[in-house]
Amino acid sequence: MNEPRKTIAAIGCSGQVAEVFVRGLLAQGVSVHLLARDADTLARRYPEATIVAGSMMNADDVARAADGADAAFFLTPIARQNDPSTEFEAAKAVIAGAKAAELEHLIYTSALGAGRNTGVGVLDAKFEVERLLASSGVGYSVLRCGSYMEDVFDPRLDLLNKGRFLLPIDKSRHISYVSQKDVAPFIVQELVCKDRVVNGDIDFVAPRSYAVHEVEQLLTTAAGRTVKASPRFPTYYLFLAALPYFRWRGHRLSSIIPLVRYWDSHGSVASENTVGAYAPSFHMTTLEEHLTSLFQQQK
């Protein structure tokens, strides 16, 4: 006898940034309830999904999207101008809606470094959201994601083809990466379909971290030409000098630059509590695999 089809509510996933997650969930064969303000546009983009009109900032709307779902996967909007308050308020509404819908499982994508206050808005916001989840009384699973390969490398392919890699931090610092495409399969295969609730966090990363100089070597191999990271001087300091301007303009970089500064001082490395420990048979895309595929796609 076939198992009933699982249903996942997708909250905070109506933008282009979340498209890889929504399409990934649909590709896994689950039913998706997608909460969206612009219901008509999202219905055209995802005809296979059930679109629920509303906002993640409204608990009643969240409850309608979560009604009848086995779990809800949610993203919070990035902390603008290094201010975590928007993410915090969004998470409160999601949790209230989940409780109203009597949802049993909330799944949240957090970030490495969110285990403590750091003074970096995008990390501190997720630290506070994780605290809310832990005290909510709702079953929850937190995926502390490494740096997304698709964000760090893919938009800069033209620059990489010219032999330049924009990451102006100390080359000895190690960074843990992850492919966005691994998120949905893990959620469906290892959590929802197995009725597993972590009630804690997992460092969601590829099998190992890389120093910047090691990434240069991987890029050189994948590109078939020498690729070097931007020198820390002067690029890093120019970013820091421009930070007040980006804050004044409310630009996204006003949140990204403090994160880069944190990486320059500390790196971004996973603990031993990784997917490899939690679900050893689940294959996480390696950085080598991603870079090889990225350069092959352009041929």
C-alpha positions as CSV (number, residue, x, y, z in Angstrom):
1,M,0.0,0.0,0.0
2,N,1.4,3.4,-1.0
3,E,2.2,5.9,1.7
4,P,0.1,9.1,1.6
5,R,1.8,11.9,-0.2
6,K,3.5,14.3,2.2
7,T,2.7,18.0,2.2
8,I,5.1,20.8,3.1
9,A,4.2,24.4,3.5
10,A,6.8,26.9,2.1
11,I,6.8,30.1,4.1
12,G,8.9,33.2,3.1
13,C,9.7,31.4,-0.2
14,S,7.9,33.5,-2.8
15,G,11.0,35.5,-4.0
16,Q,13.6,34.6,-6.6
17,V,16.1,33.7,-3.9
18,A,14.0,30.8,-2.8
19,E,13.1,29.4,-6.2
20,V,15.7,26.7,-6.0
21,F,14.1,25.5,-2.7
22,V,10.6,25.5,-4.0
23,R,11.4,23.7,-7.3
24,G,13.5,21.3,-5.3
25,L,10.6,20.4,-3.0
26,L,8.3,19.9,-6.0
27,A,10.9,17.8,-7.7
28,Q,10.9,15.5,-4.7
29,G,7.2,14.7,-5.3
30,V,5.7,16.3,-2.2
31,S,2.7,18.6,-2.2
32,V,3.7,22.2,-1.6
33,H,1.5,24.9,0.0
34,L,3.3,28.2,-1.0
35,L,2.4,31.3,0.9
36,A,2.7,34.4,-1.3
37,R,1.5,38.0,-1.4
38,D,1.3,38.0,-5.2
39,A,-0.7,34.8,-5.6
40,D,-1.4,35.1,-9.3
41,T,2.3,35.5,-10.3
42,L,3.4,32.6,-8.1
43,A,0.6,30.4,-9.5
44,R,2.0,31.0,-13.0
45,R,5.6,30.3,-11.8
46,Y,4.7,27.1,-9.9
47,P,1.5,25.6,-11.4
48,E,2.1,22.3,-9.5
49,A,2.0,24.1,-6.1
50,T,-1.0,25.2,-4.1
51,I,-0.7,28.9,-3.7
52,V,-2.1,30.5,-0.5
53,A,-2.5,34.3,-0.7
54,G,-1.0,36.1,2.3
55,S,2.1,37.3,4.2
56,M,4.5,35.5,6.4
57,M,4.3,38.5,8.7
58,N,0.7,37.6,9.4
59,A,0.2,34.6,11.7
60,D,-3.3,33.9,10.4
61,D,-2.0,33.7,6.8
62,V,0.8,31.3,8.0
63,A,-1.8,29.1,9.7
64,R,-3.8,28.8,6.5
65,A,-0.8,27.8,4.5
66,A,0.3,25.3,7.2
67,D,-3.2,23.8,7.6
68,G,-3.0,20.0,6.8
69,A,0.8,20.1,6.2
70,D,3.2,17.6,7.6
71,A,5.9,20.2,8.0
72,A,6.6,23.8,7.1
73,F,9.9,25.0,5.7
74,F,10.6,28.7,6.2
75,L,13.1,31.4,5.3
76,T,13.3,34.8,7.1
77,P,14.1,38.0,5.1
78,I,17.7,39.1,5.3
79,A,18.6,41.5,8.1
80,R,18.8,44.8,6.3
81,Q,21.3,47.4,7.4
82,N,22.7,44.8,9.9
83,D,19.4,45.0,11.9
84,P,18.0,41.6,12.9
85,S,14.6,42.9,13.9
86,T,12.7,42.0,10.7
87,E,13.9,38.4,10.7
88,F,12.9,38.2,14.4
89,E,9.4,39.5,13.8
90,A,8.9,37.3,10.8
91,A,9.8,34.2,12.9
92,K,7.4,35.2,15.6
93,A,4.6,35.3,13.2
94,V,5.6,32.0,11.6
95,I,5.7,30.3,15.0
96,A,2.3,31.7,16.0
97,G,0.8,30.5,12.8
98,A,2.3,27.1,13.2
99,K,0.8,26.8,16.7
100,A,-2.6,27.9,15.4
101,A,-2.4,25.2,12.7
102,E,-1.2,22.6,15.2
103,L,1.8,22.0,13.0
104,E,4.2,19.4,14.3
105,H,7.4,20.4,12.5
106,L,9.0,23.7,11.5
107,I,12.2,23.5,9.4
108,Y,14.4,26.6,9.3
109,T,17.5,27.5,7.2
110,S,19.9,29.3,9.5
111,A,23.6,29.9,9.0
112,L,26.9,28.8,10.4
113,G,28.0,31.1,13.2
114,A,24.4,31.5,14.5
115,G,25.1,29.6,17.7
116,R,26.0,32.8,19.6
117,N,25.8,36.6,19.3
118,T,28.5,37.9,17.1
119,G,27.5,41.6,16.4
120,V,26.8,40.6,12.7
121,G,23.2,41.3,12.0
122,V,22.6,38.4,9.6
123,L,24.0,35.9,12.1
124,D,22.5,37.5,15.2
125,A,19.1,37.5,13.6
126,K,19.3,33.7,13.1
127,F,20.6,33.2,16.6
128,E,17.5,34.9,17.9
129,V,15.2,32.9,15.6
130,E,16.8,29.7,16.8
131,R,16.1,30.7,20.4
132,L,12.5,31.4,19.5
133,L,12.2,28.0,17.9
134,A,13.8,26.2,20.9
135,S,11.3,27.8,23.3
136,S,8.3,27.6,21.0
137,G,7.0,24.1,22.0
138,V,6.7,23.3,18.3
139,G,8.9,20.5,16.9
140,Y,11.7,22.0,14.9
141,S,14.8,21.3,12.8
142,V,17.4,24.0,12.1
143,L,19.8,23.6,9.1
144,R,22.8,25.9,9.8
145,C,23.9,26.3,6.2
146,G,27.4,27.0,5.1
147,S,28.1,29.6,2.4
148,Y,26.0,28.8,-0.6
149,M,28.1,27.8,-3.6
150,E,25.5,29.2,-6.0
151,D,25.9,32.7,-4.3
152,V,29.7,32.7,-4.0
153,F,30.7,31.3,-7.4
154,D,27.9,31.2,-10.0
155,P,27.1,34.9,-10.4
156,R,30.8,35.6,-10.8
157,L,31.5,33.1,-13.6
158,D,32.6,35.9,-16.0
159,L,35.1,37.2,-13.4
160,L,36.3,33.6,-12.7
161,N,36.9,33.1,-16.4
162,K,39.2,36.1,-16.3
163,G,41.2,34.5,-13.5
164,R,39.8,36.5,-10.6
165,F,37.8,35.3,-7.5
166,L,36.2,38.0,-5.3
167,L,36.7,37.0,-1.7
168,P,39.1,39.6,-0.2
169,I,39.7,37.9,3.2
170,D,42.8,36.3,4.9
171,K,43.7,33.4,2.6
172,S,44.3,31.1,5.5
173,R,40.7,31.4,6.7
174,H,38.6,28.3,6.2
175,I,35.0,28.5,4.8
176,S,32.4,25.7,4.8
177,Y,30.2,25.6,1.7
178,V,27.0,24.0,0.7
179,S,24.9,23.6,-2.4
180,Q,21.4,25.1,-2.3
181,K,20.2,22.1,-4.4
182,D,20.9,19.8,-1.4
183,V,18.4,21.5,0.9
184,A,15.1,20.3,-0.5
185,P,16.2,16.6,-1.0
186,F,17.5,16.4,2.6
187,I,14.3,17.9,4.0
188,V,12.1,15.5,2.1
189,Q,14.2,12.3,2.2
190,E,15.8,12.5,5.6
191,L,13.3,14.5,7.7
192,V,9.7,14.6,6.4
193,C,9.4,11.2,4.8
194,K,11.1,9.6,7.8
195,D,9.1,11.6,10.3
196,R,12.3,12.8,11.9
197,V,12.4,16.0,13.9
198,V,15.8,17.1,15.1
199,N,14.7,19.5,17.8
200,G,18.0,21.1,17.5
201,D,20.5,22.1,14.8
202,I,22.5,20.4,12.1
203,D,25.5,22.1,10.4
204,F,24.3,21.7,6.8
205,V,27.6,21.7,4.8
206,A,29.6,19.8,2.2
207,P,32.0,17.3,3.7
208,R,35.0,19.6,4.3
209,S,36.0,23.3,4.6
210,Y,38.5,25.1,2.5
211,A,41.0,27.8,3.0
212,V,40.8,30.6,0.4
213,H,44.1,29.5,-1.1
214,E,42.7,25.9,-1.5
215,V,39.7,27.3,-3.3
216,E,42.1,29.1,-5.7
217,Q,43.5,25.6,-6.6
218,L,40.1,24.1,-7.1
219,L,39.0,27.0,-9.3
220,T,42.2,26.7,-11.3
221,T,41.6,23.0,-11.9
222,A,38.0,23.5,-12.9
223,A,38.6,26.5,-15.1
224,G,41.6,25.2,-16.8
225,R,43.5,28.4,-16.1
226,T,45.0,30.1,-13.1
227,V,42.4,31.8,-10.8
228,K,43.5,34.0,-7.9
229,A,41.4,35.5,-5.1
230,S,41.3,39.2,-4.8
231,P,44.1,40.5,-2.6
232,R,42.9,41.5,0.9
233,F,44.5,44.9,0.4
234,P,43.0,47.2,-0.9
235,T,39.7,45.5,-1.7
236,Y,38.7,44.5,1.9
237,Y,39.5,48.0,3.2
238,L,37.6,49.6,0.4
239,F,34.5,47.6,1.4
240,L,34.9,48.6,5.0
241,A,35.3,52.3,4.1
242,A,32.1,52.1,2.0
243,L,30.0,50.6,4.7
244,P,28.5,53.9,6.0
245,Y,27.4,54.7,2.5
246,F,25.7,51.4,2.0
247,R,24.0,51.7,5.4
248,W,22.7,55.2,4.4
249,R,21.4,53.8,1.1
250,G,19.9,50.7,2.8
251,H,21.8,48.5,0.4
252,R,22.1,44.8,0.8
253,L,25.9,45.2,1.2
254,S,25.3,46.9,4.5
255,S,24.5,43.5,5.8
256,I,27.1,41.5,3.8
257,I,30.2,43.6,4.6
258,P,30.0,42.9,8.4
259,L,29.7,39.2,7.5
260,V,32.8,39.4,5.3
261,R,34.6,41.2,8.2
262,Y,33.6,38.3,10.5
263,W,34.9,35.7,8.0
264,D,38.2,37.6,7.8
265,S,38.7,37.3,11.5
266,H,37.2,33.9,12.2
267,G,36.4,32.0,9.0
268,S,33.2,30.0,8.9
269,V,33.7,26.4,9.8
270,A,31.2,23.7,10.7
271,S,31.3,21.7,13.9
272,E,31.2,17.9,14.0
273,N,27.4,18.0,14.1
274,T,27.0,17.8,10.3
275,V,24.8,16.0,7.9
276,G,27.5,13.4,7.6
277,A,27.0,12.5,11.3
278,Y,23.2,12.7,11.2
279,A,22.5,11.0,7.8
280,P,25.7,9.4,6.6
281,S,24.1,7.9,3.5
282,F,22.9,11.3,2.2
283,H,25.2,12.7,-0.5
284,M,26.1,16.3,0.0
285,T,27.5,18.0,-3.2
286,T,31.2,18.7,-2.8
287,L,32.8,21.9,-3.8
288,E,34.8,20.1,-6.5
289,E,31.6,18.7,-8.0
290,H,29.9,22.1,-8.1
291,L,32.8,23.9,-9.6
292,T,33.4,21.2,-12.3
293,S,29.7,21.4,-13.2
294,L,29.7,25.2,-13.3
295,F,32.5,25.5,-15.8
296,Q,31.3,22.5,-17.9
297,Q,27.8,24.2,-18.3
298,Q,29.3,27.1,-20.3
299,K,31.0,24.8,-22.8
